[in-house]
Structure formats: structure tokens, C-alpha cells
Amino acid sequence: IMMYHGIHNVTDNKYTGGNVDKDGYQRTSEAFRKDLEFYYKSGYRMIRLNDYVNGVIDVEAGCSPLILTFDDGLSNNIKVTGLDENGEIIIDPNSAVGILEEFKKKYPDFNVTATFFVNGGLFNQKEYNEKILNWLVNHGYDIGNHTYNHVDFTSVNSEKSVKEVGSLYNLLDKYIPGKYVNIIA
């Protein structure tokens, strides 16, 4: 399981190896492309996190399963640059989903997918919330719960914990009822 947070379309960064932050959760677009190439050429094939949790690990013989997750629902996960003439979202090719979709075309056998764990701000593009969420689930990606306010469970009581998780599920029910995974990160 490879956990990412953000993919940044920058070339100058003060950290090594394509990291934008010291912890390595934020990667450059170029580094993320290289990560995907490495996974593919090293014999990894993507599976859904939900399938893994349910014990469904279906990859071709000789390959290893790979799960991608993204935390926090950052706008650079699926950056919308506008709508096309049909009202469909236009995705920045250097956002995480833009890069994943590019890979999907290049390597159809890679089974490109990821789970996006979102907070109450979803992907921080309020005018596109419904379109983004529906586009993702309709194109083979999963949406999971990362609490409404990104709460630290070690610092809140059980009532606050239930409210944080439940509030995010209520929000997802508004936009994609029954289409999200019941997994909390």
C-alpha cells in the first residue's frame, strides 16, 4: 500500500527524490510519473483497497498487488480546470488523477485505480464537488472517509469521533449515495 497526499506540478523542490515535503507525502508530478513507471516495470499491478480488505487479490501470475491511497482530498489530487462543451470536468493532466488517467491509456493491464480519503472540504473545489466525486467513482476510483475536520482521534472523545466520521458519510451520501467505500483512514 502506497500512501500519497498531494501531487505538485513543480520542478524546484528542496527535498530529494521528488519529494515536496520532508516526510515524502507530497510528490512532484514528474516523481509521481516515475513512481508509476517503477511500479509497472517492477511487476506490480494495481488493485482496489476495498478488494484487498475483502481478500480479493487478483493480479496476473508473477505480479504483485499494489494499492494507491491519497489522504486529505487535496485539490491537486484531481484539479479541475473547467468544464468542456458537454459540461464534463476537464482534469489537469499534472494532477494525480490526470497522471493516473495518462497511465491508464499507456498501460491498460495496470488496472489503474486509487482510493481517495477525503475530508469535509472534499477536493477544495466546491463548485465541482458533485461532478468530481461522480467522475471518480464512474472511472474506477474509490472514495473513503478521512473524517470531516481531519480530527486526531487520540485527542477527542467517542461522541466527537462519531460526529466526525458520521458527518463525512452524510456529506458523501449527499453526492454519491452508496458509491463510496466504508473504509476510514
LOZA-279790 format. One line per field, with one value per residue (C-alpha): x negated, y negated, z negated; residue number from 1. Coordinates in Angstrom, 3 decimals, always signed. Layout:
N
c1 <- c(X;...)
c2 <- c(Y;...)
c3 <- c(Z;...)
nr <- c(NUM;...)
This chain:
185
c1 <- c(+0.000;-1.497;-0.052;-0.299;+1.202;+0.531;-0.980;-2.515;-3.353;-6.660;-10.221;-12.143;-11.926;-14.327;-13.907;-15.490;-13.901;-10.903;-9.530;-7.950;-7.862;-10.328;-8.040;-7.558;-3.757;-3.827;-5.465;-6.182;-4.210;-7.424;-8.303;-4.784;-5.058;-8.411;-6.868;-4.159;-6.712;-8.787;-5.774;-4.759;-8.218;-8.839;-5.827;-3.232;+0.405;+2.994;+5.937;+8.626;+8.162;+11.704;+10.844;+7.752;+9.782;+12.222;+9.444;+9.872;+6.316;+6.489;+3.275;+1.654;-0.789;-4.234;-2.957;-2.456;+0.568;+0.253;+2.734;+2.577;+4.239;+4.420;+5.268;+6.865;+8.693;+6.310;+7.206;+4.060;+5.440;+7.975;+7.631;+10.493;+9.564;+13.111;+15.925;+15.991;+18.815;+20.797;+20.484;+17.943;+14.966;+11.603;+8.840;+5.391;+3.031;+0.446;+2.808;+2.762;+5.838;+4.589;+1.381;+3.240;+5.519;+2.465;+1.058;+4.349;+4.065;+0.381;+0.671;+4.204;+3.061;+2.014;+5.662;+5.207;+7.179;+6.750;+8.693;+9.107;+9.742;+11.449;+12.325;+15.278;+13.675;+13.686;+11.213;+11.430;+13.224;+16.721;+18.352;+17.285;+17.824;+20.629;+19.048;+15.646;+16.989;+19.227;+16.487;+14.087;+16.446;+17.595;+13.980;+12.845;+11.638;+12.862;+13.784;+13.208;+13.664;+10.838;+13.146;+14.924;+12.306;+9.216;+9.573;+6.876;+8.776;+6.310;+7.418;+11.232;+13.909;+16.118;+19.008;+16.752;+15.283;+18.747;+19.685;+16.507;+16.973;+20.743;+20.629;+18.317;+20.529;+23.542;+21.685;+20.787;+24.417;+25.406;+23.243;+22.590;+25.047;+23.964;+20.990;+18.216;+16.217;+16.847;+13.199;+11.862;+8.274)
c2 <- c(+0.000;-3.302;-6.375;-9.764;-13.101;-15.593;-15.765;-19.134;-20.384;-21.981;-21.417;-23.118;-21.452;-21.464;-17.771;-14.895;-12.193;-14.168;-14.942;-18.315;-17.798;-16.254;-13.272;-12.288;-12.524;-15.323;-14.442;-16.321;-15.376;-14.163;-11.993;-10.509;-9.560;-7.907;-6.107;-4.634;-3.572;-1.908;-0.037;+1.157;+2.242;+3.957;+6.208;+4.527;+4.358;+2.174;+3.487;+1.647;+1.200;+2.464;+5.670;+6.153;+5.705;+8.338;+10.766;+10.348;+10.125;+10.755;+9.978;+11.840;+14.611;+13.291;+9.854;+8.315;+6.313;+2.558;+0.254;-3.537;-5.822;-9.594;-11.352;-14.750;-15.316;-17.998;-19.921;-18.619;-15.072;-15.924;-19.540;-20.720;-23.438;-23.978;-22.247;-21.077;-21.805;-18.857;-20.096;-17.395;-18.285;-18.973;-17.459;-18.996;-16.422;-17.110;-16.368;-12.872;-11.724;-13.340;-11.333;-8.147;-8.512;-9.043;-5.803;-4.003;-4.730;-3.794;-0.537;+0.916;+4.003;+1.887;+1.692;-1.931;-2.764;-4.543;-5.312;-8.979;-9.580;-12.960;-15.467;-17.863;-20.153;-17.213;-18.321;-22.026;-22.931;-23.483;-24.292;-20.883;-18.610;-16.538;-16.264;-15.271;-12.592;-11.063;-11.193;-9.370;-6.529;-6.186;-5.834;-3.124;-5.120;-4.835;-7.485;-6.868;-8.700;-10.753;-12.468;-15.760;-18.001;-15.762;-15.042;-13.376;-10.525;-10.405;-13.875;-13.603;-11.667;-8.995;-11.432;-13.739;-10.736;-9.544;-13.077;-13.435;-10.122;-10.419;-13.995;-12.961;-9.979;-12.325;-14.578;-11.651;-10.467;-13.872;-13.483;-9.760;-7.758;-4.142;-4.626;-5.199;-2.581;-2.055;-2.467;-5.193;-6.396)
c3 <- c(+0.000;+1.109;-0.603;+1.021;+0.098;+2.867;+6.337;+7.163;+10.628;+9.629;+10.721;+7.925;+4.545;+1.639;+0.849;+2.717;+4.794;+5.998;+2.545;+1.913;-1.871;-4.300;-5.014;-1.364;-1.316;+1.243;+4.578;+7.776;+10.888;+12.504;+9.487;+9.370;+13.050;+12.290;+9.292;+11.522;+14.161;+11.449;+10.064;+13.507;+14.635;+11.276;+11.799;+9.620;+10.695;+9.015;+7.072;+5.137;+1.402;+0.853;+2.749;+0.595;-2.597;-1.310;-0.355;+3.405;+4.717;+8.439;+10.311;+13.170;+12.322;+11.467;+10.457;+7.020;+5.858;+5.397;+3.690;+4.006;+1.487;+1.214;-2.046;-2.692;+0.628;+1.831;+4.989;+6.689;+6.452;+9.173;+10.198;+12.385;+14.880;+16.151;+17.990;+21.593;+24.057;+22.613;+19.026;+18.117;+15.936;+17.537;+15.394;+15.118;+16.687;+13.944;+11.051;+9.542;+11.477;+14.684;+14.386;+13.445;+16.472;+18.704;+17.287;+17.830;+21.557;+21.729;+19.743;+19.945;+17.996;+14.987;+13.750;+12.680;+9.536;+6.201;+3.052;+2.162;-1.538;-1.781;-4.480;-4.604;-2.013;+0.424;+3.116;+2.223;+5.453;+4.093;+7.434;+8.788;+5.739;+7.196;+10.642;+9.224;+6.900;+9.543;+12.178;+9.851;+8.912;+12.529;+13.691;+11.278;+8.285;+4.700;+2.147;-1.556;-4.851;-6.377;-8.930;-8.379;-10.013;-9.854;-13.553;-15.651;-17.298;-20.192;-21.286;-21.119;-22.960;-21.399;-20.793;-18.757;-16.909;-15.860;-14.749;-12.651;-10.855;-10.527;-9.208;-6.382;-5.497;-5.452;-3.022;-0.775;-0.907;+0.474;+3.589;+4.131;+2.031;+1.719;+4.058;+1.508;-0.409;-4.106;-4.995;-7.277;-7.122)
nr <- c(1;2;3;4;5;6;7;8;9;10;11;12;13;14;15;16;17;18;19;20;21;22;23;24;25;26;27;28;29;30;31;32;33;34;35;36;37;38;39;40;41;42;43;44;45;46;47;48;49;50;51;52;53;54;55;56;57;58;59;60;61;62;63;64;65;66;67;68;69;70;71;72;73;74;75;76;77;78;79;80;81;82;83;84;85;86;87;88;89;90;91;92;93;94;95;96;97;98;99;100;101;102;103;104;105;106;107;108;109;110;111;112;113;114;115;116;117;118;119;120;121;122;123;124;125;126;127;128;129;130;131;132;133;134;135;136;137;138;139;140;141;142;143;144;145;146;147;148;149;150;151;152;153;154;155;156;157;158;159;160;161;162;163;164;165;166;167;168;169;170;171;172;173;174;175;176;177;178;179;180;181;182;183;184;185)
